[in-house]
Amino acid sequence: MTHLSHGFRAIEKSIQINRQIYGEVSAKVANSYDSLGEVYLNAGLYKEAIEQYEKAIRYFIELFGEEHPGVQTARNGIKLAQDQLQ
């Protein structure tokens, strides 16, 4: 198994654990989706990255509002992924 596969599995597992501990909508879950988006982005899986960043944005906005730094970070990730798709 590649290091990348381990990265995907580790973050997906952290999302499951964080959901169980902190609930469906939490900063930990939002951060995990953002991290998973970054792993997908670095792997060249741009559509998957966008999906994960969008999930992170929804949680960050619900928890903290539009002005939270996590919202901008995830939007930057989406922009990078979209640029690669063009």
DADAQUI-V878282 format. One record per helix or strand. SS is the DSSP state (hx for helix, st for strand). FROM is the first residue (numbers start at 1). TO is the last residue. If there is no record, write none. Layout:
ss=SS from=FROM to=TO
ss=SS from=FROM to=TO
This chain:
ss=hx from=3 to=22
ss=hx from=27 to=43
ss=hx from=46 to=64
ss=hx from=69 to=85
